[in-house]
């Protein structure tokens, strides 16, 4: 059974990103020194190879790479022994069961693109680079990554919520990160993240040249209209945070298109399943539910939906 203290630790890991200080920000709230260029070089390391198609029921070896939206911490049952708070009912496990694939799941809460090529430290556990799981025999790869890079998710659900507490009727997050007449700092981060993820996809092709690669986007957690107490943003920031999520997914989709991968559009499928959607929500709100999901993370229903979307892509 999951203990509250462990779940709280998992949440902090997921929001803080990996231990590489990748999520650091400067005093203005924008990203600090940008390691994108160096990361891209290390991730790609060689030109991408053409991927071979896989078919449902005959997938072979399937490697799942990603962060907490792939690991699904809190979805029953969550394995706490690996340091990654990974559920045995996350979408990789469900997809493997549906297709007969041999699953190697190295997704991990708190992971960023840097966790793909280097070690990750979670709660005193040292985790190897996720790319170590790839080989020439890998037939299928799913990659769900990017939200922890440059502190993006941490800013959206942490900093923006804190700013909203002092100006609930205004738009303090937008005012800080996208002031009128100035650049949108969070959208700029999302675009840089897209470059990192594109390099990561190229790196997957290099290490698993026979694999079909699917890049999995994020669900939309913010409603199209209205507010709710379990999504603690200022009323005027709902539309802004929603737009940042859209910018991240657009950057991921472009990364897939530019690097010979299939994009899985989870945001489109999640319409009507935002945090404020009550029983129809796919993403938990600000309160950890010990039986369903940690705060601001996907429920089992979202993981089932993502597995279904990927299976549809494999059936082609």
C-alpha positions in Angstrom: 0.0 0.0 0.0 1.2 3.5 -0.7 2.1 5.6 2.3 1.3 9.3 2.4 5.0 10.2 3.1 6.2 8.2 0.1 3.6 9.7 -2.2 4.5 13.2 -1.1 8.1 12.4 -1.9 7.1 11.1 -5.3 5.1 14.3 -6.0 8.1 16.5 -5.1 10.3 14.4 -7.4 7.8 14.7 -10.2 7.4 18.5 -9.9 11.0 19.3 -9.2 12.4 17.3 -12.2 15.6 15.4 -12.2 18.5 16.2 -10.0 20.6 17.7 -12.7 19.4 21.3 -11.8 17.7 21.3 -15.2 14.6 22.9 -13.6 16.5 25.9 -12.2 15.3 29.4 -13.0 16.9 32.8 -12.6 15.5 35.6 -10.5 13.2 36.8 -13.4 11.5 33.5 -13.5 12.9 32.6 -17.0 15.0 29.6 -17.6 18.7 29.9 -16.6 21.7 29.0 -18.7 20.2 27.0 -21.5 21.9 23.6 -22.0 19.7 22.7 -25.0 22.4 22.8 -27.6 24.8 20.5 -25.6 21.9 18.2 -24.7 20.8 18.0 -28.3 24.2 17.0 -29.4 24.5 14.3 -26.8 21.0 13.0 -27.4 21.2 12.7 -31.1 24.9 11.6 -31.3 24.2 10.4 -34.9 21.8 10.9 -37.7 18.4 9.1 -37.3 17.7 5.9 -39.0 14.4 5.0 -40.7 12.1 3.1 -38.3 10.4 -0.2 -39.3 6.7 -0.5 -38.6 5.3 -2.7 -35.9 1.9 -4.3 -35.7 -0.3 -5.0 -32.7 0.0 -8.5 -31.5 3.5 -8.9 -33.0 5.4 -6.0 -31.4 8.4 -7.8 -30.0 10.5 -5.9 -27.5 8.9 -2.7 -26.4 10.9 -0.1 -24.4 8.9 2.7 -22.6 10.8 5.9 -21.9 9.4 8.9 -20.0 8.6 10.8 -16.9 5.8 10.6 -14.3 3.0 10.9 -16.9 4.3 7.6 -18.2 5.2 6.1 -14.9 1.8 7.1 -13.4 2.7 7.4 -9.7 -0.2 6.5 -7.4 -2.2 4.5 -10.0 -2.7 1.2 -8.3 -0.4 -0.6 -7.9 2.7 1.6 -7.7 6.1 0.1 -7.3 8.2 2.0 -4.8 11.3 -0.2 -4.9 12.9 1.3 -8.0 12.9 5.0 -6.9 10.6 5.8 -9.9 7.1 5.3 -8.3 6.0 3.4 -11.4 2.6 1.8 -11.7 2.0 -1.7 -13.0 -1.2 -0.3 -14.7 0.5 2.6 -16.5 0.0 2.8 -20.3 3.1 0.8 -21.2 1.9 -2.1 -19.1 -1.6 -2.0 -20.5 -0.2 -1.7 -24.1 2.1 -4.6 -23.6 -0.7 -6.8 -22.2 -2.9 -5.9 -25.2 -0.2 -6.5 -27.9 1.8 -9.3 -26.4 4.9 -7.2 -26.4 7.9 -7.9 -24.2 8.0 -4.8 -22.0 11.0 -3.0 -20.7 9.6 0.0 -18.8 12.2 2.5 -17.5 9.9 5.5 -17.2 10.5 7.4 -14.0 8.9 10.2 -12.0 11.0 13.3 -12.2 12.7 12.4 -15.4 13.7 15.1 -18.0 15.4 14.6 -21.3 18.7 14.7 -19.4 17.6 11.5 -17.7 17.6 9.7 -21.0 21.4 10.1 -21.4 22.6 10.4 -17.8 21.9 9.1 -14.4 19.0 10.3 -12.4 18.9 10.7 -8.6 15.6 10.0 -7.0 15.2 9.8 -3.2 18.8 8.5 -2.7 18.4 5.9 -5.6 20.8 6.3 -8.5 19.0 5.3 -11.8 20.9 4.6 -15.0 20.3 6.5 -18.2 17.0 5.4 -19.8 18.6 5.0 -23.1 20.6 2.1 -21.7 17.4 0.0 -22.2 17.6 0.5 -26.0 19.2 -1.9 -28.4 19.3 -3.0 -32.0 16.6 -5.6 -31.1 14.1 -3.1 -29.8 11.0 -3.1 -32.0 8.9 -0.4 -30.4 9.6 2.7 -28.3 7.3 5.1 -26.7 8.6 8.4 -25.3 6.7 10.7 -23.0 9.1 13.4 -21.8 9.6 17.2 -21.6 7.4 18.6 -18.9 10.1 18.6 -16.3 12.7 20.2 -18.6 13.5 23.9 -17.8 11.2 23.7 -14.8 8.1 24.1 -17.0 5.6 22.0 -15.1 7.0 23.1 -11.8 6.4 26.7 -12.8 2.9 26.0 -14.1 1.6 24.2 -11.0 3.9 25.6 -8.4 4.9 29.2 -9.2 1.6 30.1 -10.9 -0.4 28.7 -8.0 1.6 30.7 -5.5 1.2 33.9 -7.5 -2.6 33.2 -7.8 -2.9 32.9 -4.0 -2.2 36.7 -3.8 -4.3 37.8 -6.7 -7.1 35.2 -7.2 -9.1 37.4 -9.6 -6.2 38.6 -11.7 -3.7 37.0 -14.0 -0.4 37.3 -12.0 1.3 34.3 -13.7 0.7 35.7 -17.2 1.7 39.2 -16.0 5.0 37.8 -14.8 5.9 35.4 -17.6 4.1 37.0 -20.6 3.9 40.7 -19.8 2.1 42.8 -22.4 4.5 43.8 -25.1 7.1 41.3 -23.9 8.1 37.8 -24.9 6.2 34.8 -23.4 8.9 33.2 -21.3 7.0 29.9 -20.8 6.2 29.5 -24.4 9.9 30.1 -25.2 10.7 27.3 -22.7 8.2 25.0 -24.4 9.9 25.6 -27.8 13.3 24.9 -26.4 12.0 21.7 -24.9 10.7 20.7 -28.3 14.3 21.0 -29.6 15.5 18.8 -26.8 12.9 16.2 -27.4 13.6 16.2 -31.1 17.2 15.4 -30.3 16.0 12.7 -28.0 14.0 11.1 -30.7 17.0 11.1 -33.0 19.0 9.5 -30.3 16.4 6.7 -30.0 16.6 6.0 -33.7 20.4 5.8 -33.4 20.3 3.3 -30.6 17.3 1.3 -31.8 17.4 1.6 -35.6 14.7 -1.1 -36.2 12.2 0.4 -33.7 9.0 2.2 -34.5 9.0 5.4 -32.3 6.0 7.0 -30.9 6.2 10.4 -29.1 3.4 10.7 -26.6 2.0 14.2 -25.8 0.5 15.4 -22.5 -3.2 15.6 -21.7 -4.8 19.1 -21.3 -5.3 19.6 -17.5 -7.0 23.1 -17.8 -10.6 23.5 -18.8 -11.6 25.5 -21.8 -13.7 27.7 -19.6 -14.6 28.0 -15.9 -12.5 27.3 -12.8 -12.5 24.9 -9.9 -10.9 24.8 -6.4 -8.7 21.8 -7.1 -6.9 23.7 -9.8 -5.5 26.6 -7.7 -4.8 29.2 -10.3 -5.9 32.8 -10.5 -9.0 33.1 -12.6 -7.2 35.1 -15.3 -4.4 32.5 -15.5 -6.5 29.5 -16.5 -6.4 30.5 -20.2 -2.7 31.3 -20.0 -1.6 28.0 -18.4 -3.8 26.2 -20.9 -2.0 28.0 -23.8 1.4 27.0 -22.4 0.3 23.3 -22.4 -0.8 23.8 -26.0 2.5 25.3 -26.8 4.4 22.3 -25.3 2.3 19.8 -27.2 2.7 21.7 -30.4 6.5 21.7 -29.9 6.4 17.9 -29.2 4.3 17.3 -32.3 6.8 19.2 -34.4 9.7 17.2 -32.8 8.0 14.0 -33.9 7.3 15.2 -37.4 10.9 16.5 -37.9 12.5 13.2 -36.5 10.6 10.4 -38.1 8.3 9.5 -35.2 4.6 9.2 -34.8 2.9 11.7 -32.5 0.2 10.5 -30.1 -2.1 13.4 -29.5 -3.3 12.9 -26.0 -4.5 16.5 -25.6 -7.1 16.2 -28.3 -8.4 13.0 -26.7 -8.5 14.5 -23.3 -11.0 17.2 -24.2 -13.7 17.3 -21.5 -11.4 15.3 -19.2 -9.5 18.2 -17.6 -8.9 18.6 -13.8 -12.1 20.4 -13.3 -14.2 17.7 -15.1 -15.3 15.9 -11.9 -15.9 12.2 -12.4 -14.8 12.6 -16.0 -11.3 14.0 -15.1 -8.3 12.2 -16.4 -5.8 14.2 -14.3 -5.9 14.6 -10.5 -6.1 18.0 -8.9 -4.1 19.5 -6.0 -4.9 16.8 -3.5 -3.2 13.4 -3.6 -5.6 10.5 -3.7 -3.9 7.5 -2.2 -6.2 5.1 -4.1 -6.0 6.8 -7.6 -3.1 9.2 -8.3 -0.8 11.7 -6.8 -1.6 15.4 -7.2 -1.6 16.9 -10.7 -0.9 13.4 -12.3 -3.0 11.1 -14.5 -5.6 8.7 -13.2 -5.9 5.2 -14.5 -8.6 6.3 -16.9 -6.0 8.5 -18.7 -3.5 5.7 -18.9 -6.1 3.4 -20.4 -7.0 6.0 -23.0 -3.3 6.5 -23.9 -2.8 2.8 -24.3 -5.8 2.7 -26.6 -4.5 5.6 -28.7 -1.1 3.9 -29.1 -2.7 0.6 -30.0 -4.7 2.3 -32.7 -1.6 3.8 -34.1 0.1 0.4 -34.2 -2.9 -1.1 -36.0 -2.5 1.7 -38.5 
